[in-house]
Amino acid sequence: MGSNDVIAISGIAVTFVVSVANLIYSLRSNRRTIFVNTVTTSRLKWIDSLRDKVSEFIAVTARLSGGANHSGNAEDLLLQRDTLLHQITLHLNPSDAEDQNIKLIAIRACELSDQVATSEELDTVLIELRDATGKYLKKEWTRVKAESKGQ
């Protein structure tokens, strides 16, 4: 075997090792990218869903306190409000204080609308719910952006 043959075999072996290393790196990188994309997409859907539920809850609760409870569809609105309250509760983490604060504000809004509280009191609680949810969603959005960058 000549020196040219040794060089050729060495070149083939090095190329093979580099190719296998590149394949392994690509598979790992692709698997991580797919995982991050899946989690990010799911979180974005969750954020949109929570935003929709809270905004609809606020609208229905405000409508109930604004005289709609004298109309024929008060029971439908109460059912819708209570359903939204439970959906919001299920969207939130039961062991996180910030999540539970949002839940408690929503429950307080239900209680105030049921007690025929002053419109001013209820409006204040609904604004508090909107603002608390906005801060929470901003924090989650920042977390999603960081995760999508691999941080």
Helices and strands as residue ranges (DSSP letters): H 3-65, G 68-70, H 74-91, H 97-114, H 119-148
